[in-house]
């Protein structure tokens, strides 16, 4: 302990960045962000069983992802203007405040609001952690280090599903949020003491207009996807108005970005085929990821009637495949290039999605876990490859925003996916129940009872069968959408440019 303390003190006094210890601090921060995904997913059935509000299920994910998507670009740009350390610090503090509040939520509406706050912090933590690594290491080193960082998402998520199930079953779901606090504090101390950077002190310009337009347009789109066909008809005035608002907001956003002195999203970086295609695939895989992590535990608990711990372990297999593939990707991009590595990832996503599409309650949780493993392999091969490719194609001055743009596309994909797939689930379930339960006092929120073992056991057998069949069929539609997105992802990676110079992965 004493040698480590001496290292920290000496590094702080010399104002020199201690790369190994900063990397450890970043890994802790990434662990915190990574575990948040799967631990909340597996805890959600328990949270819904406690707080109610099945129809608001998607909003718990969407609120978090929406703010992450919007702020990731703003924080990425701010890190290029003011440095990585201050923006990362702000992100950690806001994330921890949101985590603390989430644990105290007493209603689903309050939880959604607190998740908005948590999402703002996540918008800084995730991309800037990757950007700091891009600053500290060379191209060759980054391929391996980014592989390690990407695998953190998988390794940490191995604990996430299990902990989520344990907290819900034996302690309290609040701890899925409160466990972030010690992790965030450790990461914050490491960055504050050990990361040193030189920043240009000239006057900066911040694109607040672009950030505001993005917030309005994406928020409107999210409401359409979640509420369309459920609380509002697709042809109703509120839905049509929101569609027009979203389209107008996006158009104005691009107009503002072309003229802004320091645009939140420099449109020029999209001229690179590597960046454009990588970000497009990142968007579609973001939808796939949220589709798996959000709805698989619901199926395992509500339909297969398994415990929260078993539901958690069906996602754990994804967490095993992810780090294995991420570590391999760090070496593969050097040997066979970005394109071939990405194609392998695309194939794995198709295999995993196919397994979900044919999944039935009788096949059991092990079958579901196999599908999760292949999804994890696909995510590991693509995510690491894209980050290394993007960071290798831009200068230091644009590395922060380029990395943030990739994170934005994944987070936006997850946000849209949570809304889109959640909307499909709600609308199909409502349609099913309306057709088959016309004379019964039953609605979407009746599915709350499936996610609470005590309440489920008290249900009339015919009602239980009705709800489980409805949820099964509705989730089939969800995983059909996941399959389509896996196919789109595979087609897109085929268009990544081939290596222009053999043996140079930066050009692959």
SVG drawing of the C-alpha trace seen along z (x, -y; Angstrom):
<svg xmlns="http://www.w3.org/2000/svg" viewBox="-67 -34 75 61">
<polyline fill="none" stroke="black" stroke-width="0.4" points="0.0,0.0 2.8,-2.4 4.6,-2.0 1.4,-2.8 0.8,-5.9 4.3,-7.0 3.7,-6.7 0.6,-8.8 2.3,-11.5 5.4,-11.6 3.3,-11.7 1.1,-14.6 4.2,-16.6 5.9,-16.2 2.7,-17.0 3.3,-14.0 0.6,-11.6 1.0,-8.1 -0.3,-6.1 -0.8,-2.7 -2.6,-4.2 -4.7,-6.6 -5.7,-3.5 -6.8,-1.8 -8.9,-4.8 -10.5,-4.8 -11.2,-1.0 -13.0,-1.6 -15.1,-4.4 -15.8,-2.1 -16.7,0.7 -19.3,-1.6 -20.8,-2.5 -20.7,1.0 -22.3,2.6 -25.1,0.0 -26.5,1.6 -26.9,5.2 -27.5,4.8 -30.5,2.4 -31.8,4.7 -32.0,7.7 -33.4,5.7 -36.1,4.0 -38.7,6.9 -38.2,6.6 -38.5,2.8 -41.7,3.0 -43.0,5.6 -42.4,3.1 -43.3,-0.3 -45.7,0.9 -46.0,-0.9 -45.2,1.9 -46.3,-0.6 -43.4,-2.9 -40.9,-0.1 -39.2,-1.4 -38.9,-5.0 -36.5,-3.9 -34.1,-2.9 -35.0,-5.6 -34.7,-8.5 -31.2,-7.5 -30.1,-6.8 -31.8,-9.9 -29.7,-12.2 -26.6,-10.1 -27.1,-10.5 -27.6,-14.2 -24.9,-15.1 -22.2,-12.7 -21.6,-15.0 -21.6,-18.1 -19.2,-16.7 -17.0,-15.2 -16.7,-18.7 -16.1,-20.4 -13.3,-17.9 -11.6,-19.1 -12.0,-22.7 -11.3,-22.6 -9.5,-19.3 -10.5,-15.8 -10.0,-16.0 -12.6,-18.8 -15.3,-17.3 -14.8,-13.8 -14.9,-15.1 -18.3,-16.8 -19.6,-13.7 -18.7,-11.4 -20.2,-13.9 -23.5,-14.2 -23.7,-10.4 -23.2,-9.7 -25.9,-12.3 -28.3,-10.6 -27.4,-7.1 -28.1,-8.2 -31.5,-9.6 -32.5,-6.6 -32.1,-4.4 -34.6,-6.6 -37.2,-6.6 -40.7,-5.8 -42.6,-5.8 -41.8,-4.9 -42.2,-8.5 -39.6,-9.6 -37.2,-6.9 -37.5,-8.1 -36.6,-11.7 -33.6,-10.5 -32.5,-8.4 -32.4,-11.6 -29.9,-13.0 -27.8,-9.8 -27.8,-9.9 -26.3,-13.4 -23.3,-12.1 -23.0,-9.0 -22.7,-11.2 -19.3,-12.5 -17.9,-9.3 -18.1,-6.9 -16.6,-8.8 -14.0,-10.8 -12.6,-7.6 -12.0,-6.2 -10.6,-9.6 -8.1,-9.8 -6.7,-6.4 -6.5,-7.6 -4.4,-10.6 -2.0,-8.5 -1.2,-5.7 0.1,-5.3 -1.9,-3.7 -0.3,-0.3 -0.8,-0.5 -4.4,-1.7 -5.5,1.4 -4.6,3.6 -5.6,1.1 -9.0,0.4 -9.5,4.1 -9.0,4.3 -11.3,1.4 -14.0,2.9 -13.7,6.1 -14.3,4.3 -17.9,3.9 -18.1,7.7 -16.1,8.6 -17.9,6.2 -21.2,7.2 -20.5,10.8 -21.0,9.5 -23.9,7.2 -26.7,9.8 -25.8,11.9 -25.6,8.8 -28.9,7.5 -30.6,10.7 -29.0,11.0 -29.9,7.4 -33.5,7.8 -34.0,11.3 -32.1,10.9 -31.5,7.2 -33.2,4.3 -33.2,3.1 -31.9,-0.4 -28.4,1.1 -28.1,1.6 -27.8,-2.2 -26.0,-2.8 -23.1,-0.5 -21.9,-3.0 -21.0,-5.5 -17.7,-4.0 -16.6,-3.1 -17.2,-6.6 -15.3,-8.2 -12.3,-5.9 -12.2,-6.7 -12.5,-10.5 -9.6,-10.5 -7.4,-8.7 -8.1,-11.1 -7.8,-14.3 -4.5,-13.3 -2.7,-11.4 -3.9,-12.9 -2.1,-16.0 -2.7,-17.8 -1.8,-21.1 -4.8,-23.0 -5.0,-26.0 -6.4,-28.9 -7.9,-30.9 -11.6,-31.9 -13.9,-29.1 -17.2,-28.9 -19.8,-26.4 -22.6,-25.2 -25.5,-25.4 -28.0,-25.9 -27.0,-22.6 -27.3,-20.8 -30.7,-22.2 -32.0,-21.3 -30.7,-17.8 -32.4,-17.4 -35.8,-18.6 -35.7,-16.6 -34.6,-13.3 -36.9,-13.7 -39.9,-14.1 -38.9,-11.0 -38.6,-9.0 -42.1,-10.0 -43.5,-9.0 -41.8,-5.5 -42.9,-4.7 -46.4,-6.2 -47.4,-5.6 -50.1,-3.0 -50.3,-2.6 -51.6,-5.8 -52.0,-7.7 -53.1,-6.4 -50.4,-6.6 -52.5,-9.1 -53.5,-11.2 -52.6,-14.9 -50.1,-14.6 -48.1,-11.9 -48.2,-13.8 -47.2,-17.0 -44.2,-15.3 -43.1,-13.8 -43.1,-17.2 -41.3,-18.7 -38.6,-16.0 -38.0,-16.3 -37.9,-20.1 -35.5,-19.9 -33.1,-17.6 -33.1,-19.9 -32.4,-22.9 -29.6,-21.0 -27.8,-20.3 -28.2,-23.9 -26.8,-25.2 -23.9,-22.7 -22.8,-23.9 -22.4,-27.5 -21.3,-27.0 -17.8,-28.1 -17.3,-25.1 -20.1,-22.6 -21.2,-20.0 -20.9,-17.5 -18.5,-18.5 -20.2,-17.2 -16.8,-17.0 -15.7,-13.9 -18.6,-12.0 -16.8,-12.4 -14.5,-9.5 -16.1,-6.2 -14.5,-4.4 -16.2,-6.8 -19.5,-7.0 -19.9,-3.2 -18.6,-2.5 -21.0,-4.9 -23.9,-3.6 -23.2,0.0 -22.7,-1.3 -26.2,-2.7 -27.8,0.5 -25.9,2.6 -26.9,0.2 -30.5,1.1 -29.6,4.8 -27.9,4.4 -30.7,2.7 -33.2,5.2 -31.3,8.1 -30.4,6.6 -33.8,4.9 -36.3,7.6 -34.6,10.9 -34.8,10.9 -38.5,10.1 -39.1,13.1 -37.1,15.4 -38.8,14.3 -42.3,13.6 -42.7,16.5 -40.1,19.1 -41.0,18.4 -37.3,18.4 -35.8,16.4 -34.0,13.0 -30.7,14.7 -31.3,17.2 -32.6,14.3 -29.4,12.5 -27.2,15.4 -28.8,15.5 -27.2,12.2 -23.9,13.2 -23.1,15.4 -23.1,12.2 -20.7,10.8 -18.4,13.8 -18.5,13.6 -17.8,9.8 -14.4,9.7 -13.2,12.8 -14.0,11.2 -12.8,7.7 -9.4,9.0 -9.2,11.0 -10.2,7.9 -7.3,5.9 -5.0,8.4 -7.2,9.1 -7.3,5.5 -3.5,5.6 -3.4,8.9 -6.4,9.0 -7.7,5.4 -10.8,3.6 -13.1,4.8 -12.6,8.6 -12.8,8.3 -16.1,6.4 -17.5,8.9 -16.8,11.7 -18.7,9.6 -21.6,9.1 -21.9,12.9 -22.0,13.5 -24.8,11.0 -26.9,12.8 -26.3,16.2 -27.3,14.8 -30.4,13.0 -31.5,16.2 -31.4,18.1 -33.7,15.5 -36.1,15.7 -36.8,19.4 -36.7,19.3 -39.6,20.8 -40.4,21.1 -39.8,24.9 -36.2,24.5 -35.3,22.9 -32.7,20.3 -29.6,22.2 -30.9,21.8 -31.4,18.1 -27.9,17.9 -26.4,19.3 -28.0,16.6 -26.6,14.0 -23.1,15.4 -23.1,14.9 -24.5,11.4 -21.6,10.7 -19.0,12.0 -20.5,9.8 -20.5,6.7 -16.9,7.3 -15.6,7.7 -17.3,4.6 -17.1,2.1 -13.3,2.5 -12.7,2.4 -14.7,-0.8 -13.1,-2.8 -9.6,-2.0 -10.4,-2.7 -12.1,-6.1 -9.4,-7.3 -6.7,-6.4 -8.4,-8.5 -8.5,-11.9 -6.1,-14.4 -5.9,-15.1 -8.0,-18.2 -10.9,-16.0 -10.3,-12.8 -12.6,-13.7 -15.6,-14.6 -14.9,-11.7 -14.9,-9.2 -18.0,-10.9 -19.7,-10.7 -19.3,-7.0 -20.6,-6.8 -23.4,-9.1 -24.5,-6.7 -24.4,-3.7 -26.3,-5.5 -28.8,-7.0 -29.3,-3.5 -29.9,-2.2 -32.3,-5.1 -34.2,-4.7 -34.1,-0.9 -35.5,-1.1 -38.3,-3.3 -38.9,-1.4 -38.7,2.1 -40.6,1.1 -43.3,-0.5 -43.5,2.8 -43.8,4.8 -46.5,2.5 -48.6,2.2 -48.5,6.0 -49.3,6.9 -52.2,4.4 -53.5,5.7 -53.3,9.3 -55.0,8.6 -57.7,6.5 -58.6,9.3 -58.6,12.1 -59.8,10.4 -62.6,8.1 -64.7,8.9 -62.0,8.9 -60.6,6.0 -57.1,6.5 -54.5,4.2 -50.8,3.9 -50.0,3.1 -51.6,6.5 -48.2,7.9 -46.7,6.4 -48.0,9.5 -45.9,11.8 -42.7,10.2 -43.5,10.7 -43.4,14.4 -45.8,13.9 -48.4,12.1 -47.9,14.6 -48.7,17.6 -52.1,16.0 -53.2,15.5 -56.1,17.6 -54.5,20.2 -56.4,19.0 -55.3,15.4 -51.7,16.5 -51.8,18.4 -53.3,15.4 -50.6,13.0 -47.7,15.3 -48.8,16.1 -49.3,12.4 -45.9,11.6 -44.3,14.4 -45.9,13.4 -45.1,9.7 -41.4,10.5 -41.3,12.5 -42.0,9.3 -39.2,7.6 -36.7,10.2 -37.8,10.2 -36.8,6.6 -33.5,7.5 -32.9,10.0 -33.6,7.4 -31.1,5.0 -28.4,7.8 -28.8,8.3 -28.6,4.6 -25.4,4.4 -23.8,7.2 -24.6,5.6 -23.1,2.3 -19.8,3.7 -19.3,5.2 -19.0,1.6 -16.1,0.7 -13.1,-0.1 -10.6,2.6 -7.0,2.0 -5.3,-0.4 -1.9,0.7 -1.2,4.2 -0.3,4.6 -1.5,1.1 -4.6,1.5 -5.0,-2.3 -6.0,-2.2 -8.1,1.0"/>
</svg>
